[in-house]
């Protein structure tokens, strides 16, 4: 499973929400699992080819929407030894935050 962070910015635009909305519609149409965040969209796909197709399609979509210049950034987490999902990764961190790990005595832990 590949989890990737996708940031596409049509340069020169003040508001990006309409562009982001169109990318989300594209992801829905393709049946891609995603998580929208304030700064990026996280997607979960089964292989690198699928990811690169989605990135290409989303990047090109910006030009079809009228952008003259587009900056696209992709960060890829491709783990092949173990099946992981977005939810698994968040759950693992939150268990440690709540103190479910090593009884809350890990570095940075604050009691009270």
C-alpha positions as CSV (number, residue, x, y, z in Angstrom):
1,X,0.0,0.0,0.0
2,X,1.3,3.5,-0.9
3,X,0.4,6.5,1.2
4,X,1.2,9.8,-0.5
5,X,0.9,13.5,0.3
6,X,-0.1,15.6,-2.6
7,X,0.2,19.4,-2.8
8,X,-0.8,21.1,-6.1
9,X,-0.6,24.8,-6.2
10,X,-1.7,26.9,-9.2
11,X,0.8,29.8,-8.8
12,X,-0.5,33.3,-8.8
13,X,-3.9,32.3,-7.2
14,X,-4.9,33.8,-3.9
15,X,-7.6,31.2,-3.1
16,X,-7.0,27.5,-3.8
17,X,-10.2,26.0,-2.5
18,X,-11.9,25.8,-5.9
19,X,-8.9,24.0,-7.3
20,X,-8.7,21.6,-4.3
21,X,-12.4,20.9,-4.7
22,X,-11.8,19.8,-8.3
23,X,-9.0,17.5,-7.3
24,X,-11.3,16.0,-4.6
25,X,-13.9,15.4,-7.3
26,X,-11.3,13.7,-9.4
27,X,-10.3,11.4,-6.5
28,X,-13.9,10.6,-5.8
29,X,-14.5,9.7,-9.5
30,X,-11.4,7.5,-9.5
31,X,-12.5,5.8,-6.3
32,X,-9.3,6.8,-4.5
33,X,-9.2,6.8,-0.7
34,X,-8.1,10.2,0.5
35,X,-7.8,12.4,3.6
36,X,-8.1,16.2,3.0
37,X,-6.0,18.3,5.4
38,X,-5.6,22.1,5.6
39,X,-2.3,22.0,3.8
40,X,-2.4,18.9,1.6
41,X,-4.3,15.8,0.5
42,X,-3.2,12.4,1.6
43,X,-4.1,9.5,-0.7
44,X,-3.9,5.8,-0.4
45,X,-3.3,3.6,-3.5
46,X,-2.2,0.1,-4.2
47,X,0.8,0.8,-6.5
48,X,3.2,3.4,-7.8
49,X,1.6,3.4,-11.3
50,X,-1.8,4.3,-9.9
51,X,-0.2,7.0,-7.8
52,X,1.7,8.6,-10.7
53,X,-1.4,8.5,-12.9
54,X,-3.4,10.3,-10.3
55,X,-0.7,12.9,-9.8
56,X,-0.5,13.5,-13.5
57,X,-4.2,13.8,-13.9
58,X,-4.5,16.2,-10.9
59,X,-1.6,18.3,-12.2
60,X,-3.0,18.6,-15.7
61,X,-6.5,19.4,-14.3
62,X,-5.1,22.6,-12.9
63,X,-4.2,23.8,-16.5
64,X,-7.7,22.8,-17.7
65,X,-9.1,25.0,-15.0
66,X,-7.1,28.0,-16.3
67,X,-3.9,27.9,-14.3
68,X,-0.8,29.2,-16.3
69,X,1.8,27.8,-13.9
70,X,1.5,24.9,-11.4
71,X,3.8,23.6,-8.7
72,X,3.2,20.0,-7.6
73,X,4.8,18.3,-4.6
74,X,4.5,14.6,-3.8
75,X,5.8,12.8,-0.8
76,X,5.6,9.0,-1.0
77,X,5.5,6.4,1.7
78,X,5.8,3.0,0.0
79,X,6.1,0.3,2.6
80,X,6.2,-3.2,1.1
81,X,7.1,-5.4,4.1
82,X,3.8,-4.7,5.9
83,X,0.3,-3.6,4.8
84,X,-0.4,-0.2,6.4
85,X,-3.2,2.3,6.0
86,X,-3.6,6.0,6.8
87,X,-5.7,5.0,9.9
88,X,-3.1,2.5,11.1
89,X,-0.4,5.1,11.1
90,X,-2.5,7.7,12.9
91,X,-3.7,5.0,15.5
92,X,-0.1,4.0,16.2
93,X,0.9,7.6,17.1
94,X,-2.3,8.3,19.1
95,X,-1.7,5.2,21.2
96,X,1.6,6.6,22.2
97,X,0.1,10.1,22.8
98,X,-2.5,8.7,25.1
99,X,0.1,6.7,27.0
100,X,-1.1,3.3,25.8
101,X,2.6,2.6,25.0
102,X,5.1,1.9,27.8
103,X,2.6,3.2,30.3
104,X,3.1,6.9,29.4
105,X,6.7,7.2,30.4
106,X,8.2,7.9,27.0
107,X,10.2,11.1,26.4
108,X,8.1,14.3,26.2
109,X,5.3,12.8,28.3
110,X,3.6,15.3,30.5
111,X,1.4,14.1,33.3
112,X,-1.3,16.1,35.0
